[in-house]
């Protein structure tokens, strides 16, 4: 820039000296300045012409001084921008090729739900057509009410839906929407037909085998009872083996019973409304059975129960869930151990808590406790008569009641199992009227 100032000074002085020859230095200075301005206007015109050309790769116009630097810098910026565009275009092409090769359908949606792009799998699974369906609203092409709610609702994690493919009713799709960027979202649809079929085969197999085992186990159990009652038929050496056979037969009977219950829960996974359940009376009955089960262990069972709290649900299923937690506490709490049972409510909902002073559970095993047949200590579980299905049943029951199980434990210090029911399930146990947990009495009845 300093060089351009010197250029202006030199041109002006030269023109002024030239004007002195004709005794008009001022006119000479004016002409010098006009010459300088005309030169700049010429370069501005060249710059405008060059930038307005469609091909940015054209060589820049010739220029001197500051204008030469301007032309060269703009030219370098154009080359750099061109390389960046080429890099972005190549990355976009690679992304589209990778997305098109994916077996899952991917659809990019604008904020208003219009289709911006989709891959090849979307054509197969959702019946979309290119380019006809670009800029179409997705709910105009997939006319399913639950899908419309997904598109218009909150796209939170876990809000997956399962619908039949609009292109083929035999295909079952799992769909979710993942928001990104400024108001955009990616719709992902996965073919889960095979997974669903395998799950159905598993459920059918478990149900069928359980039904088939039920009769022979009942027959064996009946003969065992008869033989044990007839003491003359098994003196000395046969008595102990037959007691073990009866114990194992009873264990098989409990496993089959639990498998049948799990099969029923699997087949009806929708949330239940049910009827008013008096949890207070249910807890009393469960604890009476628990004392009988723990007879001889001298365990200290304390119960704190708010009898004004009821739950909307299915009584048999809820009793099974609560009973499993109490029974597990009795089985895995040693002699003279403590078991605290509490039923209460607050602004977050209603809660059933079973706390024991038993053997405890390692932190790494806690996430697997609700898996079927998972045992922390297999030998001890079998000795205590457990089937390995109790917490799996609890999990399925709670899912149907929009509740969840919280587990905390430390080795050799005991465990705490807490069921959390949402506030909208709380009701008066003597009526069908929903009540607000925050306005309830805080009085408790100790049983």
C-alpha positions in Angstrom: 0.0 0.0 0.0 2.9 2.3 0.7 4.2 1.8 -2.8 0.8 2.9 -4.2 1.0 6.1 -2.2 4.4 6.8 -3.6 3.1 6.0 -7.1 0.3 8.7 -6.6 2.9 11.2 -5.3 5.2 10.6 -8.3 2.4 10.9 -10.8 1.0 14.1 -9.2 4.5 15.7 -9.0 5.4 14.7 -12.6 2.1 16.2 -13.9 2.6 19.4 -11.8 6.1 19.8 -13.2 4.8 19.3 -16.7 2.2 22.0 -16.1 4.9 24.4 -15.1 6.1 24.3 -18.6 2.8 25.9 -19.7 2.6 28.1 -16.5 -0.3 25.9 -15.2 1.0 23.7 -12.4 -2.5 23.3 -10.8 -4.1 22.0 -14.1 -1.1 19.6 -14.5 -1.7 18.3 -10.9 -5.4 17.8 -11.7 -4.7 15.9 -14.8 -2.2 13.7 -12.9 -4.8 12.8 -10.3 -7.4 12.1 -13.1 -4.9 9.8 -14.8 -4.4 7.9 -11.5 -8.2 7.5 -11.0 -8.7 6.4 -14.6 -6.0 3.8 -14.1 -7.9 2.4 -11.0 -11.2 2.4 -12.8 -9.7 0.4 -15.6 -8.4 -2.3 -13.1 -11.8 -2.3 -11.4 -13.5 -3.0 -14.7 -11.0 -5.8 -15.4 -11.7 -7.3 -12.0 -15.4 -7.2 -12.5 -15.2 -8.8 -15.9 -12.9 -11.5 -14.6 -15.0 -12.3 -11.5 -18.2 -12.4 -13.6 -16.8 -15.1 -15.9 -18.3 -18.6 -15.3 -14.9 -20.3 -15.2 -12.9 -19.4 -12.1 -9.9 -21.2 -13.5 -9.2 -18.4 -16.0 -5.9 -16.6 -15.6 -6.2 -13.3 -13.8 -5.8 -10.1 -15.8 -2.4 -8.3 -15.9 -2.0 -5.7 -13.3 0.8 -3.6 -11.7 1.3 -2.4 -8.2 -1.3 -3.2 -5.7 -3.7 -4.4 -8.4 -1.3 -7.1 -9.4 -1.2 -8.3 -5.8 -5.1 -8.2 -5.6 -5.5 -10.2 -8.8 -3.0 -12.8 -7.7 -4.5 -13.2 -4.2 -8.0 -13.6 -5.5 -6.7 -16.1 -8.0 -5.0 -18.1 -5.3 -8.3 -18.0 -3.2 -10.2 -19.3 -6.2 -7.8 -22.2 -6.6 -8.0 -23.0 -2.9 -11.8 -22.8 -2.9 -11.9 -25.1 -5.9 -9.7 -27.7 -4.2 -11.9 -27.5 -1.1 -15.1 -27.9 -3.1 -13.5 -30.9 -4.9 -12.5 -32.4 -1.5 -16.0 -31.9 -0.1 -17.7 -33.2 -3.2 -15.5 -36.3 -3.0 -16.3 -36.8 0.7 -20.0 -36.3 -0.1 -19.8 -38.9 -2.9 -18.0 -41.4 -0.6 -20.7 -40.8 2.1 -23.5 -41.3 -0.4 -21.8 -44.4 -1.8 -21.3 -45.8 1.7 -24.9 -45.0 2.8 -26.3 -46.4 -0.4 -24.4 -49.7 0.3 -25.9 -50.0 3.8 -28.7 -52.6 4.3 -30.6 -50.2 6.5 -32.8 -47.5 5.0 -31.5 -44.0 5.5 -33.5 -40.9 4.7 -32.4 -37.3 5.4 -35.3 -35.1 6.4 -35.6 -31.3 6.5 -37.2 -29.6 9.5 -40.6 -29.7 8.0 -40.3 -33.5 7.3 -39.6 -33.3 3.6 -37.2 -35.8 2.0 -33.9 -34.4 1.0 -32.1 -37.6 0.2 -32.4 -41.4 0.6 -30.3 -44.5 -0.1 -31.0 -47.6 -2.1 -32.3 -49.6 0.9 -35.0 -47.0 1.4 -36.3 -47.8 -2.1 -36.6 -51.5 -1.3 -37.8 -51.2 2.3 -40.1 -48.2 2.0 -40.9 -48.2 -1.7 -39.5 -44.7 -2.3 -38.8 -43.6 -5.8 -36.1 -41.2 -7.1 -36.4 -38.4 -8.1 -40.2 -38.3 -7.7 -40.2 -38.5 -3.9 -37.5 -36.0 -3.3 -39.1 -32.9 -1.5 -42.2 -35.0 -0.7 -43.3 -35.1 2.9 -42.4 -38.5 4.4 -45.8 -38.9 6.1 -47.5 -38.6 2.7 -45.6 -41.7 1.6 -45.7 -43.8 4.8 -49.3 -43.5 6.0 -49.1 -45.1 9.4 -50.5 -43.2 12.5 -47.7 -44.4 14.8 -45.1 -43.3 12.3 -46.7 -39.9 11.9 -46.4 -39.5 15.7 -42.7 -40.5 15.5 -42.0 -37.9 12.8 -44.0 -35.1 14.6 -43.0 -36.0 18.1 -39.8 -35.9 20.2 -37.0 -37.9 18.7 -35.6 -39.2 22.0 -33.4 -42.2 22.4 -35.4 -45.4 22.7 -38.4 -44.0 20.8 -38.2 -46.8 18.2 -41.3 -48.1 16.5 -42.1 -51.3 14.6 -44.3 -51.2 11.6 -44.9 -53.3 8.5 -43.1 -52.1 5.4 -45.4 -50.0 3.0 -43.6 -51.8 0.1 -44.1 -55.4 1.5 -46.4 -56.3 4.3 -44.2 -59.4 5.1 -41.3 -57.2 6.1 -41.2 -55.8 9.6 -39.3 -52.6 10.1 -37.8 -51.0 13.2 -37.7 -47.2 12.7 -36.1 -44.4 14.6 -35.3 -40.7 13.9 -32.0 -39.1 14.9 -31.9 -35.3 14.9 -28.8 -33.5 13.7 -27.6 -30.1 12.5 -30.1 -27.2 12.2 -33.5 -28.8 12.3 -32.6 -31.8 10.1 -33.0 -35.5 11.0 -32.0 -38.9 9.7 -34.7 -41.5 9.5 -33.3 -45.1 9.9 -35.4 -48.1 9.1 -34.0 -51.6 9.8 -35.4 -54.9 8.6 -36.0 -57.0 11.7 -38.2 -59.6 10.1 -35.7 -62.4 10.7 -35.1 -61.3 14.3 -38.8 -61.2 14.9 -39.3 -64.7 13.4 -36.4 -66.1 15.5 -37.9 -64.5 18.6 -41.3 -66.0 17.8 -39.7 -69.4 17.2 -38.0 -69.1 20.6 -41.2 -68.2 22.4 -43.1 -71.0 20.7 -40.4 -73.5 21.6 -40.3 -72.4 25.2 -44.1 -72.5 25.4 -44.4 -75.9 23.7 -41.6 -77.6 25.7 -42.9 -76.2 28.9 -46.4 -77.6 28.2 -44.9 -80.9 27.2 -42.8 -81.2 30.3 -45.7 -80.2 32.6 -47.5 -83.6 32.4 -44.5 -85.9 32.9 -43.2 -83.8 35.8 -46.6 -83.9 37.4 -46.7 -87.7 37.0 -43.2 -88.1 38.5 -44.0 -85.8 41.3 -47.2 -87.8 42.1 -45.3 -91.1 42.2 -42.6 -89.6 44.4 -45.1 -88.5 46.9 -46.8 -91.9 46.9 -43.5 -93.8 47.3 -42.3 -91.6 50.1 -45.6 -91.9 52.0 -45.3 -95.7 51.7 -42.3 -96.2 54.0 -42.3 -100.0 53.6 -41.3 -99.7 49.9 -38.1 -97.9 50.5 -36.3 -98.7 53.7 -32.7 -97.5 54.4 -30.8 -97.1 51.1 -33.6 -95.7 49.0 -35.0 -93.1 51.2 -32.3 -90.4 50.6 -32.2 -90.8 46.8 -36.0 -90.5 46.6 -36.0 -87.4 48.7 -33.5 -85.9 46.2 -35.6 -87.0 43.3 -38.6 -85.3 44.8 -36.6 -82.1 45.4 -35.4 -82.0 41.8 -38.8 -82.8 40.4 -40.3 -79.9 42.4 -37.5 -77.7 41.1 -38.4 -78.7 37.5 -42.0 -78.0 38.2 -41.1 -74.4 39.4 -38.9 -73.9 36.3 -41.7 -74.9 34.0 -44.2 -72.7 35.8 -41.9 -69.7 35.5 -41.2 -70.4 31.8 -44.9 -70.5 31.1 -45.4 -67.2 33.0 -42.5 -65.6 31.0 -44.0 -66.9 27.7 -47.3 -65.3 28.6 -45.6 -62.0 29.5 -43.7 -62.1 26.2 -46.8 -62.6 24.2 -48.5 -59.5 25.8 -45.8 -56.8 25.9 -48.2 -53.8 25.7 -48.6 -51.6 28.7 -51.5 -52.6 30.9 -54.0 -50.4 32.7 -55.6 -53.2 34.7 -57.5 -52.7 38.0 -56.9 -51.2 41.4 -54.5 -53.3 43.4 -54.2 -53.0 47.1 -50.5 -53.3 47.5 -50.6 -53.1 51.3 -52.7 -56.3 51.6 -50.5 -58.0 49.0 -47.3 -57.2 50.9 -48.8 -58.7 54.1 -49.6 -61.9 52.3 -46.2 -62.1 50.6 -44.4 -61.5 53.9 -46.4 -64.3 55.6 -45.2 -66.7 52.9 -41.7 -65.3 53.3 -41.6 -66.1 57.0 -42.7 -69.7 56.3 -40.0 -70.0 53.6 -37.3 -68.7 56.0 -38.5 -70.8 58.9 -35.5 -71.9 61.0 -33.2 -69.0 59.8 -34.3 -66.6 62.5 -34.3 -63.7 60.1 -35.5 -60.3 61.2 -38.1 -59.0 58.7 -39.4 -55.5 59.2 -42.2 -54.0 57.1 -43.1 -50.3 56.6 -46.1 -50.0 54.4 -48.3 -47.0 53.5 -51.6 -48.7 53.1 -53.2 -45.6 51.5 -51.2 -46.3 48.3 -52.7 -48.5 45.5 -51.5 -49.2 42.0 -53.4 -49.6 38.7 -52.2 -52.9 37.3 -52.7 -56.6 37.0 -52.8 -58.2 40.5 -51.3 -61.6 39.6 -48.4 -60.1 37.7 -47.6 -57.6 40.4 -47.8 -60.2 43.1 -45.4 -62.3 41.2 -42.9 -59.4 40.8 -43.1 -58.4 44.5 -43.0 -61.9 45.7 -39.8 -62.7 43.7 -37.9 -59.9 45.3 -39.0 -60.8 48.8 -38.3 -64.5 48.2 -34.8 -63.8 46.8 -34.0 -61.7 49.9 -35.1 -64.6 52.2 -33.1 -67.2 50.2 -29.9 -65.2 50.0 -29.9 -63.6 53.5 -28.0 -65.7 56.1 -29.3 -66.8 59.5 -30.0 -63.9 61.9 -29.9 -61.5 58.9 -32.1 -58.5 58.4 -34.6 -57.9 55.7 -36.3 -54.5 55.4 -39.4 -54.1 53.2 -40.9 -50.6 52.5 -43.8 -49.4 50.4 -44.0 -45.6 50.1 -44.7 -42.8 47.6 -43.3 -39.3 46.9 -43.5 -36.8 44.0 -41.6 -39.2 41.7 -44.1 -42.0 42.1 -44.6 -45.1 44.3 -41.8 -47.3 45.4 -41.4 -50.9 46.7 -38.0 -51.5 48.3 -36.5 -54.7 49.6 -33.2 -54.3 51.5 -31.3 -57.3 52.9 -28.0 -58.0 54.7 -27.2 -60.9 52.5 -24.1 -62.0 50.5 -24.3 -59.0 48.1 -23.6 -58.9 44.4 -20.5 -57.8 42.5 -21.0 -54.6 40.5 -20.1 -56.2 37.2 -22.9 -58.8 37.7 -25.7 -56.3 38.4 -26.5 -55.4 34.8 -27.0 -59.2 34.0 -29.3 -60.0 36.9 -32.5 -59.8 34.9 -31.2 -62.2 32.2 -32.9 -65.6 32.1 -31.1 -68.3 34.0 -28.3 -66.0 35.0 -26.9 -66.8 38.5 -24.2 -65.0 40.4 -23.4 -68.2 42.3 -24.9 -71.2 40.5 -24.2 -73.8 43.3 -25.8 -71.6 46.0 -28.7 -70.7 43.7 -29.6 -74.4 43.2 -29.2 -75.1 46.8 -31.6 -72.3 47.7 -34.2 -73.6 45.2 -34.0 -70.7 42.7 -34.9 -71.2 39.0 -32.8 -68.3 37.6 -36.0 -66.7 36.1 -37.3 -64.6 39.0 -35.8 -61.3 38.1 -36.5 -61.9 34.4 -40.2 -62.2 35.4 -39.9 -59.0 37.5 -38.4 -57.1 34.5 -41.2 -58.2 32.1 -43.9 -57.4 34.6 -42.5 -53.9 35.3 -42.2 -53.2 31.6 -46.0 -53.9 31.2 -46.7 -51.5 34.1 -44.4 -48.7 32.8 -42.2 -49.2 35.9 -38.5 -50.1 36.3 -36.2 -51.9 38.8 -33.2 -50.3 40.5 -30.5 -52.5 42.0 -27.7 -51.5 44.3 -25.5 -53.9 46.1 -22.1 -54.5 47.7 -20.3 -57.8 48.3 -20.8 -59.1 51.8 -22.9 -56.0 52.7 -26.2 -56.8 51.3 -28.4 -55.7 48.4 -31.3 -53.3 47.8 -33.9 -53.9 45.1 -36.4 -51.0 44.4 -39.3 -51.0 42.1 -40.3 -47.5 40.9 -43.9 -46.9 39.6 -44.8 -43.7 37.8 -47.1 -41.2 39.5 -49.9 -41.8 37.0 -50.3 -45.4 38.3 -50.9 -44.4 41.9 -54.5 -44.7 43.0 -56.6 -45.1 46.2 -56.6 -48.8 47.0 -60.2 -48.7 47.9 -61.5 -46.9 44.9 -60.5 -46.5 41.2 -59.7 -42.8 41.6 -56.2 -41.6 40.8 -54.6 -39.6 43.5 -51.6 -37.3 43.6 -48.8 -38.8 45.5 -47.5 -35.5 46.7 -50.8 -34.7 48.5 -51.1 -38.1 50.3 -50.8 -38.6 54.0 -47.3 -39.5 55.2 -48.5 -41.9 57.8 -47.2 -45.4 57.7 -48.4 -48.7 59.1 -45.8 -51.1 60.4 -46.8 -54.7 60.1 
